[in-house]
């Protein structure tokens, strides 16, 4: 207990920095999970989204609790302790950079790595596992069309196909399904609800543990009906 209190006193600045970074990451995760839950359209998808949302809430609450503990100790408990309590505490340079840690750039390096592609216009597609075969990359479509492809991964859970404006990260779910498909119809799509222009179409496959695989993305152009 004595060592713990001393550590809270000596590392106060570093603890606040770590908690601030952890809080930003936790609340960002909470926001993303909440948005994902809001946009979920299928029951199984909503269950997975709710599970991630619960985890994000738990982590966020834990960060807040730890911040309150450190604040209480630093401003109320530790100032009331006798000076002799810290007599043997070595001096610490709180500005010293800890060794053996990964920089934010290194942590995000893996996420920034290019996705595998089977053609110049396809991203993340894997033959015989996650593919869009119709429409093809760069196709011009209009009216009601069929989406064809393959969704066949180990421990398959469900799939959904989504659309977004070219260059945008805001995806709208069109439809979802729970059956494995091999070069078959994934579902229908009425493109008349969208303004003509350039879009991205993707298929996202999630396994039965709630882990989403790298989506298969192709560019398409929607024409006026």
Phi, psi and omega per residue, in radians:
X1 nan -0.716 3.133
X2 -1.095 -0.790 -3.141
X3 -1.107 -0.639 3.132
X4 -1.119 -0.802 -3.140
X5 -1.115 -0.717 3.101
X6 -1.084 -0.722 3.134
X7 -1.107 -0.722 3.119
X8 -1.107 -0.591 3.130
X9 -1.313 -0.794 -3.068
X10 -1.256 -0.646 -3.045
X11 -1.763 0.390 -3.030
X12 -0.949 -0.875 -3.114
X13 -1.091 -0.795 -3.129
X14 -1.102 -0.665 -3.141
X15 -1.129 -0.733 3.114
X16 -1.103 -0.682 3.124
X17 -1.113 -0.820 -3.141
X18 -1.084 -0.763 3.133
X19 -1.149 -0.618 3.109
X20 -1.136 -0.781 3.104
X21 -1.127 -0.786 3.115
X22 -1.076 -0.655 3.119
X23 -1.142 -0.746 3.119
X24 -1.078 -0.773 3.137
X25 -1.155 -0.720 -3.113
X26 -1.155 -0.754 -3.123
X27 -1.259 -0.522 3.039
X28 -1.164 -0.748 3.091
X29 -1.066 -0.702 3.122
X30 -1.097 -0.765 -3.139
X31 -1.125 -0.803 3.139
X32 -1.092 -0.737 -3.142
X33 -1.145 -0.672 3.127
X34 -1.155 -0.739 3.109
X35 -1.134 -0.691 3.119
X36 -1.103 -0.696 3.115
X37 -1.170 -0.689 3.126
X38 -1.098 -0.656 -3.053
X39 -1.543 -0.059 -3.137
X40 -1.187 2.399 -3.105
X41 -2.040 -0.324 -3.093
X42 -1.919 2.565 -3.021
X43 -1.013 -0.841 -3.119
X44 -1.129 -0.672 3.092
X45 -1.088 -0.726 3.123
X46 -1.141 -0.609 3.113
X47 -1.140 -0.758 3.114
X48 -1.146 -0.732 3.131
X49 -1.106 -0.701 3.124
X50 -1.137 -0.634 3.107
X51 -1.111 -0.781 3.107
X52 -1.159 -0.620 3.107
X53 -1.126 -0.710 3.114
X54 -1.104 -0.716 3.106
X55 -1.122 -0.713 3.138
X56 -1.126 -0.699 3.102
X57 -1.097 -0.759 -3.133
X58 -1.063 -0.809 -3.139
X59 -1.130 -0.720 -3.141
X60 -1.102 -0.758 3.115
X61 -1.113 -0.703 3.131
X62 -1.075 -0.737 3.124
X63 -1.095 -0.747 3.128
X64 -1.105 -0.740 3.132
X65 -1.094 -0.789 3.131
X66 -1.096 -0.667 3.093
X67 -1.110 -0.747 3.134
X68 -1.123 -0.681 3.117
X69 -1.108 -0.831 -3.139
X70 -1.108 -0.727 3.132
X71 -1.087 -0.787 -3.133
X72 -1.107 -0.760 -3.133
X73 -1.151 -0.742 -3.053
X74 -1.239 -0.596 -3.025
X75 -1.828 -0.260 -3.089
X76 -2.177 -0.781 -3.055
X77 -1.440 -0.964 -3.041
X78 -1.089 -0.726 3.118
X79 -1.061 -0.397 -3.138
X80 -1.522 -0.091 -3.139
X81 -1.399 2.595 3.124
X82 -1.161 2.670 -3.117
X83 -1.075 -0.530 -3.117
X84 -1.117 -0.359 -3.116
X85 -1.090 -0.583 -3.089
X86 -1.834 0.228 -3.038
X87 -1.036 -0.675 -3.077
X88 -1.673 0.160 -3.114
X89 -1.369 2.121 3.118
X90 -1.188 2.664 3.114
X91 -1.327 2.422 -3.124
X92 -2.153 2.399 3.056
X93 -1.525 1.818 -3.068
X94 -1.257 -0.217 3.125
X95 -1.570 -0.121 3.139
X96 -1.164 2.423 -3.120
X97 -1.426 2.207 3.128
X98 -1.133 2.549 -3.127
X99 -1.596 2.688 3.049
X100 1.368 0.265 3.133
X101 -1.801 2.772 3.124
X102 -1.698 2.393 3.094
X103 -1.295 2.764 3.081
X104 -0.978 -0.595 3.118
X105 -1.100 -0.715 3.135
X106 -1.209 -0.621 -3.135
X107 -1.163 -0.555 -3.101
X108 -1.670 -0.004 -3.076
X109 -1.086 -0.731 -3.135
X110 -1.130 -0.700 -3.124
X111 -1.191 -0.463 -3.116
X112 -1.518 -0.075 -3.127
X113 -1.108 2.485 -3.131
X114 -1.115 2.513 -3.136
X115 -1.413 2.616 3.100
X116 -1.117 2.513 -3.127
X117 -2.353 2.473 3.119
X118 -1.689 -0.172 3.014
X119 -2.701 3.005 -3.079
X120 -1.106 -0.428 -3.056
X121 -1.880 0.041 3.100
X122 -1.913 2.496 3.093
X123 -2.261 2.276 3.048
X124 1.314 0.020 -3.101
X125 -1.362 2.426 -3.131
X126 -2.181 2.015 -3.137
X127 -0.936 2.401 3.109
X128 1.225 0.056 3.115
X129 -2.227 -1.071 3.136
X130 -2.357 1.839 -3.069
X131 -2.541 2.603 2.930
X132 -1.997 2.042 -3.122
X133 -1.777 -0.338 3.090
X134 -2.687 2.164 0.042
X135 -1.243 2.898 3.119
X136 -1.623 2.802 -3.141
X137 -0.947 2.238 3.121
X138 1.508 -0.021 3.138
X139 -1.119 2.608 3.010
X140 -1.759 2.181 -3.068
X141 -2.206 2.769 3.062
X142 -2.773 2.736 3.134
X143 1.208 -2.628 -3.141
X144 -1.582 2.241 -3.110
X145 -2.291 2.890 3.032
X146 -1.767 2.394 3.013
X147 -1.682 2.126 3.127
X148 -2.062 2.629 3.128
X149 2.951 -2.816 -3.107
X150 -2.250 2.290 2.997
X151 -2.319 1.695 -2.985
X152 -2.637 1.416 -3.123
X153 -1.998 2.787 3.037
X154 -1.043 2.491 3.125
X155 0.994 0.763 -3.098
X156 -1.012 2.411 3.093
X157 -1.978 -1.163 3.088
X158 -2.819 2.980 3.076
X159 -2.373 2.837 3.029
X160 -2.599 2.653 3.024
X161 -2.085 2.501 -2.959
X162 -2.368 2.856 3.134
X163 -2.344 2.591 3.081
X164 -2.631 2.708 3.030
X165 -1.071 2.566 3.119
X166 -1.001 2.215 -3.141
X167 1.507 -0.016 -3.129
X168 -1.777 2.669 3.071
X169 -1.835 0.171 3.127
X170 -1.676 1.847 -3.046
X171 -1.790 2.442 3.078
X172 -1.976 2.213 -3.129
X173 -1.294 2.293 3.112
X174 -1.603 -0.918 -3.108
X175 -2.816 2.825 3.127
X176 -2.331 2.821 3.122
X177 -2.625 2.844 -3.079
X178 -2.125 0.164 -3.122
X179 -1.915 2.472 3.037
X180 -1.138 2.368 3.117
X181 -2.207 2.380 3.079
X182 -2.201 1.857 -3.083
X183 0.835 0.925 -3.037
X184 -2.354 3.079 3.134
X185 -1.297 2.146 3.092
X186 -1.493 -0.499 3.135
X187 2.811 -3.091 -3.127
X188 -1.786 2.813 3.097
X189 -2.620 2.173 3.062
X190 -1.691 1.778 -3.062
X191 -1.372 -0.123 -3.092
X192 -1.172 -0.264 3.136
X193 -1.329 -0.178 -3.088
X194 -1.917 2.638 3.064
X195 -1.231 2.347 3.115
X196 -0.943 2.480 -3.130
X197 2.770 -2.930 -3.116
X198 -1.620 2.298 -3.091
X199 -2.360 2.982 2.986
X200 -2.031 2.383 3.074
X201 -2.047 2.317 -3.132
X202 -2.426 2.695 3.016
X203 -2.007 2.226 3.121
X204 -1.980 2.180 3.137
X205 -1.967 2.290 -3.140
X206 -2.046 2.362 3.140
X207 -1.415 3.134 -3.055
X208 -1.320 0.030 3.034
X209 -1.789 0.040 3.130
X210 1.501 0.232 -3.136
X211 -1.660 2.055 3.138
X212 -1.403 2.321 3.108
X213 -1.442 2.928 3.077
X214 -1.040 2.158 -3.069
X215 -1.249 2.671 3.014
X216 -1.607 2.103 -3.034
X217 -2.121 2.328 3.052
X218 -2.319 2.630 3.058
X219 -1.524 2.493 3.069
X220 -2.474 2.907 3.074
X221 -2.198 2.216 3.120
X222 -1.661 2.224 3.127
X223 -1.751 2.793 3.078
X224 -1.175 2.438 -3.116
X225 -1.186 nan nan
